[in-house]
Amino acid sequence: MSIQNPDWERHLLSLALHPKEHPGEPVLISNTDTLEQAYAYCDQIIAQYSKSFYMASSLLPPQKRIAARVLYAFCRVSDNIVDLPSKDPEATLQQWRSRTLERHPSPSDLIAIAWADVQYRYRIPKIYAEQLIDGVAIDLIKNRYETFPELAQYAYGVASTVGLMVMHIIGFNNDAAIPYAIKLGLALQITNILRDVGEDLSNGRIYLPQEELDQFGLTEADLEAGRVTQNWKAFMQFQIDRNRQLYREAAPGIRMLHKDGRFAIAAAAKFYAGILNAIEANQYDVFHKRAAVNTPRKLSMLPAIWWQAR
């Protein structure tokens, strides 16, 4: 992280460095085909939901690629319980927590089986999975954020925890890599937030810091009307500039990862950072247009990313 860490950075680092319990025993599966089926099912989930993550994870060695996709499936289902709620999402999320954190899941619960196996094989601290589920649960009770530090804590729960778990799958030098994983998680999540302003509004949520909207003379009524004013453009440019700074500050951490995973993480970061360029190209209209980096553009970026990741 930066040399002079503000309070919110120190707080997030304390969450990540919380005493970490590792899975202590392997998953026992009587049917040898079950685990392969579980992995294949997780692969289908990522192919359906995230083209960027699917492409980036394809750059990992086979075993780490499988593990990363299992992690994605665990995170996606956790998120969907809240975003696509059932009658009682709180109870459903609690049941999901129990199923995915136990050491011997039911043979019929494919994602839980695959996730339990990955946690054991890569010694992923249990605390990060718990923090992720706690993070997505916040959406059930909170839909506004007053300040950026408040938003950063939310982003840590739903995204930095993912980066910390990915880091265990890829391998890393030592705990000095942790602050960089936190920063990259924040950068990725805030990119999502800036891209999805219109979609989140339709679901009654505003993740943009209320304090900063006020500073730029913006109200919720302006957002609901989808007005792309000069004030809105200035506000979005401020958000984009800070987000790019997060990507820059996170970048040195990629060198601390095992060399066979650096290309994939660098690609994921560049793909997502490209969304910021697309928002600017759309004249900051995130109400009516979805900013995206298409597949040909991603492919064209790979040679330069590979060279930098070396």
C-alpha positions in Angstrom: 0.0 0.0 0.0 1.0 3.6 -0.1 3.7 4.8 2.4 1.2 6.9 4.4 -1.7 4.6 5.0 -5.0 6.3 5.8 -7.0 4.7 8.6 -9.3 2.8 6.2 -6.3 1.0 4.7 -4.9 0.0 8.1 -8.3 -1.3 9.1 -8.6 -3.5 6.0 -5.1 -4.8 6.5 -6.0 -5.8 10.1 -9.0 -7.8 8.7 -6.8 -9.6 6.3 -4.2 -10.4 8.9 -6.7 -11.7 11.4 -5.5 -15.1 12.8 -6.0 -17.5 10.0 -7.2 -21.1 10.4 -6.4 -23.5 7.5 -8.4 -26.6 6.6 -6.8 -29.4 8.5 -8.0 -32.5 6.7 -8.7 -33.7 3.1 -12.2 -34.0 1.7 -13.3 -37.7 1.7 -15.2 -38.6 -1.5 -16.2 -42.2 -2.1 -17.0 -41.8 -5.8 -13.9 -40.7 -7.8 -16.1 -39.3 -10.5 -17.9 -36.9 -8.2 -15.0 -34.4 -7.8 -14.5 -34.3 -11.6 -18.2 -33.6 -12.0 -18.0 -30.9 -9.4 -15.1 -29.2 -11.1 -16.9 -29.3 -14.5 -20.0 -27.8 -13.0 -18.0 -24.9 -11.6 -16.4 -24.4 -15.0 -19.9 -24.0 -16.5 -20.8 -21.3 -14.0 -17.8 -19.1 -14.8 -18.3 -19.6 -18.6 -21.9 -18.3 -18.1 -21.3 -15.4 -15.8 -17.9 -13.8 -16.5 -16.1 -13.7 -19.8 -13.3 -11.6 -18.4 -12.5 -13.9 -15.5 -12.9 -17.0 -17.8 -10.4 -15.6 -20.2 -7.9 -14.5 -17.5 -8.1 -17.8 -15.7 -7.4 -19.6 -18.9 -3.9 -18.2 -18.6 -3.2 -20.2 -15.5 -1.7 -23.7 -15.4 -4.4 -26.4 -15.5 -4.7 -27.3 -11.8 -4.6 -23.6 -10.7 -7.1 -22.8 -13.4 -9.6 -25.3 -12.1 -9.1 -24.1 -8.5 -9.6 -20.5 -9.5 -12.9 -21.4 -11.3 -14.1 -23.3 -8.3 -13.5 -20.2 -6.2 -15.4 -18.1 -8.7 -18.4 -20.5 -8.5 -18.4 -20.3 -4.7 -18.3 -16.5 -4.9 -20.9 -16.3 -7.7 -23.5 -18.4 -5.9 -22.9 -16.5 -2.6 -23.6 -13.3 -4.5 -26.6 -14.6 -6.4 -28.3 -15.6 -3.1 -28.5 -11.9 -2.4 -28.9 -10.4 -5.9 -31.5 -13.0 -6.9 -33.2 -13.5 -3.6 -35.5 -16.3 -2.6 -38.2 -15.9 0.0 -35.8 -15.7 2.9 -32.3 -14.8 1.6 -30.8 -14.4 5.1 -31.7 -18.0 5.9 -30.6 -19.2 2.5 -27.2 -17.5 2.9 -26.8 -19.0 6.3 -27.5 -22.4 5.0 -25.0 -21.8 2.1 -22.4 -20.7 4.7 -22.8 -24.0 6.6 -22.7 -26.1 3.5 -19.6 -24.6 2.0 -17.5 -24.3 5.2 -18.0 -27.8 6.5 -15.3 -30.3 5.7 -17.4 -33.2 4.4 -20.2 -31.8 2.2 -23.0 -33.8 0.7 -22.0 -35.8 -2.4 -25.0 -34.1 -4.2 -23.7 -30.6 -3.4 -21.2 -30.2 -6.3 -20.0 -26.6 -5.6 -19.5 -27.3 -1.9 -17.5 -30.5 -2.7 -15.2 -28.7 -5.2 -14.7 -25.7 -2.8 -13.9 -27.9 0.2 -11.3 -29.7 -1.9 -9.7 -26.5 -3.2 -9.6 -25.0 0.3 -7.7 -28.0 1.6 -5.3 -28.3 -1.3 -4.3 -24.7 -1.4 -4.6 -24.0 2.4 -7.0 -21.1 1.9 -7.7 -19.5 5.3 -11.3 -20.1 6.4 -11.6 -16.5 7.6 -11.6 -15.1 4.0 -14.5 -17.2 2.9 -16.4 -16.2 6.0 -15.6 -12.5 5.4 -16.8 -12.8 1.8 -20.2 -14.3 2.9 -20.5 -11.5 5.6 -19.7 -9.0 2.8 -22.4 -10.1 0.4 -24.8 -10.2 3.4 -24.4 -6.5 3.8 -26.5 -6.0 0.6 -29.5 -7.4 2.5 -29.5 -4.6 5.1 -27.6 -1.6 3.5 -28.0 0.2 0.1 -26.2 3.5 0.7 -22.7 4.4 1.7 -21.8 7.7 3.3 -18.1 7.9 2.8 -15.4 6.2 0.7 -13.8 4.4 3.7 -17.2 2.9 4.4 -17.5 1.8 0.7 -13.9 0.4 0.9 -14.8 -1.8 3.8 -17.7 -3.2 1.8 -15.5 -3.7 -1.3 -13.0 -5.6 0.9 -15.7 -8.0 2.0 -17.0 -8.8 -1.5 -13.8 -8.5 -3.6 -10.5 -8.2 -1.7 -11.3 -11.4 0.1 -11.5 -13.0 -3.4 -8.1 -11.7 -4.2 -6.6 -13.0 -1.0 -8.0 -16.5 -1.7 -6.8 -16.4 -5.3 -3.4 -15.4 -4.0 -3.2 -18.7 -2.0 -4.2 -20.7 -5.2 -1.4 -19.0 -7.2 1.2 -18.9 -4.5 3.0 -15.9 -3.1 6.3 -14.9 -1.5 5.1 -13.8 2.0 2.5 -11.7 3.7 4.0 -8.6 2.3 1.8 -9.4 -0.8 -1.4 -9.0 1.2 -1.8 -5.2 1.1 -1.5 -5.3 -2.7 -4.1 -8.0 -3.0 -6.5 -5.8 -0.9 -5.9 -2.9 -3.2 -6.5 -4.9 -6.4 -9.7 -6.2 -5.0 -10.9 -2.7 -4.2 -10.0 -1.5 -7.7 -11.9 -4.4 -9.4 -15.0 -3.9 -7.2 -15.1 -0.1 -7.6 -14.7 -0.6 -11.4 -17.9 -2.8 -11.2 -19.6 -0.1 -9.2 -18.8 2.7 -11.6 -19.9 0.5 -14.6 -23.2 -0.6 -13.0 -24.6 2.6 -11.6 -27.7 2.4 -13.7 -28.3 -1.3 -12.9 -27.8 -0.8 -9.2 -30.2 2.1 -9.2 -32.9 -0.1 -10.7 -32.3 -2.4 -7.7 -32.6 0.4 -5.2 -28.9 0.6 -4.5 -26.4 3.4 -4.7 -22.8 2.4 -3.9 -21.3 5.8 -4.7 -20.2 7.7 -1.6 -23.0 10.1 -0.6 -20.4 12.6 0.8 -18.7 12.9 -2.6 -21.9 13.2 -4.5 -22.7 16.2 -2.3 -19.3 17.7 -3.0 -20.0 17.6 -6.7 -23.5 19.1 -6.3 -25.3 15.8 -7.2 -28.4 14.4 -5.6 -30.1 11.0 -5.8 -32.7 12.7 -8.0 -30.0 13.5 -10.6 -29.0 9.8 -10.6 -32.5 8.6 -10.9 -33.1 10.9 -13.9 -29.9 9.6 -15.6 -28.7 13.1 -16.2 -25.1 13.3 -17.6 -24.3 16.8 -16.6 -21.0 18.6 -16.2 -21.1 17.9 -12.5 -21.7 14.2 -13.1 -18.8 14.1 -15.6 -16.5 15.8 -13.1 -17.7 13.4 -10.3 -17.1 10.3 -12.5 -13.7 11.5 -13.6 -12.7 11.9 -9.9 -13.9 8.4 -9.2 -12.0 7.0 -12.3 -8.8 8.8 -11.4 -8.8 7.4 -7.9 -9.6 3.9 -9.2 -6.7 4.1 -11.6 -4.5 5.0 -8.6 -5.7 1.9 -6.8 -4.7 -0.2 -9.9 -1.3 1.5 -9.9 -0.7 0.9 -6.2 -1.8 -2.7 -6.5 0.5 -3.5 -9.5 3.8 -4.2 -7.6 2.1 -7.1 -5.8 1.8 -9.1 -9.0 5.6 -9.6 -8.9 5.2 -11.2 -5.4 3.0 -14.0 -6.9 4.3 -17.3 -8.2 5.6 -16.7 -11.7 3.1 -19.1 -13.4 0.2 -16.9 -12.2 1.4 -13.4 -12.8 0.2 -13.2 -16.4 -3.4 -14.2 -15.5 -3.7 -11.7 -12.7 -2.1 -8.9 -14.7 -4.6 -9.7 -17.5 -7.6 -9.6 -15.2 -6.4 -6.2 -13.8 -5.9 -4.8 -17.3 -9.2 -6.1 -18.6 -11.1 -4.5 -15.8 -9.1 -1.3 -15.9 -10.1 -1.1 -19.6 -13.7 -0.7 -18.4 -12.7 2.8 -17.1 -11.6 3.7 -20.6 -14.9 2.5 -22.0 -16.8 4.6 -19.4 -14.9 7.7 -20.6 -15.5 6.7 -24.3 -19.3 6.6 -23.4 -19.1 10.1 -22.1 -19.7 8.9 -18.5 -23.2 7.7 -19.4 -23.4 4.7 -17.1 -27.2 5.1 -16.9 -28.1 4.0 -20.5 -24.9 2.3 -21.7 -22.9 -0.6 -20.3 -19.1 -0.1 -20.6 -17.3 -3.2 -21.7 -14.1 -4.4 -23.2 -14.9 -6.8 -26.1 -13.1 -10.1 -26.8 -11.0 -8.8 -29.8 -9.8 -5.9 -27.7 -8.8 -8.2 -24.8 -7.0 -10.5 -27.2 -5.1 -7.6 -28.7 -4.0 -6.5 -25.1 -2.5 -9.9 -24.2 1.0 -9.6 -25.8 1.7 -6.3 -24.0 0.3 -7.7 -20.7 2.5 -10.8 -21.1 5.6 -8.7 -21.7 4.9 -6.5 -18.6 4.1 -9.6 -16.4 7.5 -11.2 -17.2 
